[in-house]
Amino acid sequence: QVYFWLHDTANTEEFLTQAVPMLGRCKTVGKFIAGTPADTEKRDVVDHSWQVSCTLFFDSLEDQLVYQKDPLHLEFIEKYSSMWSTVKVYDIAI
């Protein structure tokens, strides 16, 4: 899970449709899902503060390590990192 807080929320659509899909095209990503916060009710346990999130699935920890150095992943960081103020990654094992 990767969560992005953007400097300018007016750029959310561009970031969601043009930037983040680059990550899903990295060669070791098995499945990729991206979206924005759901319009669910406001509750103390729900964080609606981020603008774009993506979920990337890998077949192995080795695939995730390869992803870190994938040219598309590095290009994404170089090209778009100026658009976000914060990025948080939550890795899980299933």
Secondary structure as UniProt FT lines:
FT   STRAND          2..6
FT   HELIX           9..11
FT   HELIX           12..14
FT   HELIX           15..19
FT   HELIX           21..24
FT   TURN            27..28
FT   STRAND          31..35
FT   TURN            44..45
FT   STRAND          52..57
FT   HELIX           61..68
FT   HELIX           71..80
FT   HELIX           81..83
FT   STRAND          84..89
//
